[in-house]
């Protein structure tokens, strides 16, 4: 049974991608990195937070973290909540 027939092909999917790594922490004694990518923005929780507009700045060259006062904190909160849920065992397993 395939679910492809039940997908509305005309609607846009509103998917988000969460990722995290402790590689910089383990190997360089730096902060771990957490990121959340949505349809409109890419957010990276780093020692200096990074926020990029996915629609305008696809190459992620212009950090708008200081300019986008509304969406930056919301994405940061979402990313950190997803990370803590995953570490506490409530999130999806890889």
C-alpha positions as CSV (number, residue, x, y, z in Angstrom):
1,X,0.0,0.0,0.0
2,X,1.4,3.4,-1.0
3,X,0.6,6.6,0.7
4,X,1.7,8.7,-2.3
5,X,-1.9,8.7,-3.7
6,X,-3.2,10.3,-0.5
7,X,-0.8,13.2,-0.6
8,X,-2.3,16.4,-1.9
9,X,0.2,17.3,-4.6
10,X,-1.1,20.9,-5.0
11,X,-0.5,21.8,-1.3
12,X,2.9,23.0,-0.1
13,X,4.5,21.0,2.7
14,X,5.5,23.0,5.7
15,X,8.5,20.8,6.8
16,X,11.2,21.7,9.4
17,X,14.6,20.1,9.8
18,X,16.3,20.0,13.2
19,X,19.9,19.1,13.6
20,X,22.6,19.2,16.3
21,X,26.2,18.2,16.7
22,X,28.5,18.0,19.6
23,X,31.5,17.5,17.4
24,X,32.9,21.1,18.0
25,X,32.4,20.5,21.8
26,X,34.2,17.2,21.8
27,X,37.1,18.0,19.5
28,X,37.6,21.8,19.9
29,X,36.1,22.5,23.3
30,X,33.6,24.9,21.7
31,X,29.9,25.1,22.1
32,X,27.7,22.4,20.5
33,X,25.7,23.6,17.5
34,X,21.9,23.3,17.0
35,X,20.1,24.3,13.9
36,X,16.5,24.6,12.7
37,X,15.6,25.1,9.1
38,X,12.1,26.0,8.1
39,X,10.5,27.0,4.8
40,X,11.4,30.6,5.3
41,X,14.5,30.7,7.6
42,X,17.6,28.8,8.7
43,X,18.6,29.3,12.3
44,X,21.9,28.2,13.9
45,X,22.3,28.3,17.7
46,X,26.0,29.0,18.0
47,X,28.1,31.2,20.3
48,X,27.0,34.0,17.9
49,X,23.4,33.1,16.7
50,X,22.9,33.0,12.9
51,X,19.7,33.5,11.1
52,X,19.3,33.5,7.3
53,X,16.3,34.0,5.1
54,X,15.9,30.9,2.9
55,X,14.0,32.7,0.2
56,X,16.3,35.7,-0.2
57,X,19.7,34.4,0.9
58,X,19.9,30.8,-0.2
59,X,23.7,30.8,0.1
60,X,23.4,32.0,3.8
61,X,25.8,34.9,3.3
62,X,23.9,37.6,5.2
63,X,23.2,36.9,8.9
64,X,20.0,38.7,9.9
65,X,19.9,37.6,13.5
66,X,20.1,41.1,14.8
67,X,17.6,42.5,12.3
68,X,14.8,39.9,12.6
69,X,13.7,40.4,16.1
70,X,10.4,38.5,15.9
71,X,11.3,35.2,14.2
72,X,14.8,34.8,15.6
73,X,13.8,34.1,19.2
74,X,10.9,32.0,18.1
75,X,13.1,29.7,16.0
76,X,15.7,29.6,18.8
77,X,13.1,28.5,21.3
78,X,11.7,25.9,19.0
79,X,15.2,24.5,18.2
80,X,16.2,24.3,21.9
81,X,12.9,22.7,22.9
82,X,13.3,20.0,20.2
83,X,16.8,19.4,21.3
84,X,15.9,19.0,24.9
85,X,13.0,16.7,24.0
86,X,15.3,14.5,22.0
87,X,17.9,14.3,24.7
88,X,15.2,13.5,27.3
89,X,14.0,10.6,25.3
90,X,10.7,12.2,24.2
91,X,11.8,13.1,20.6
92,X,12.2,10.9,17.6
93,X,15.1,8.5,17.5
94,X,17.6,8.5,14.6
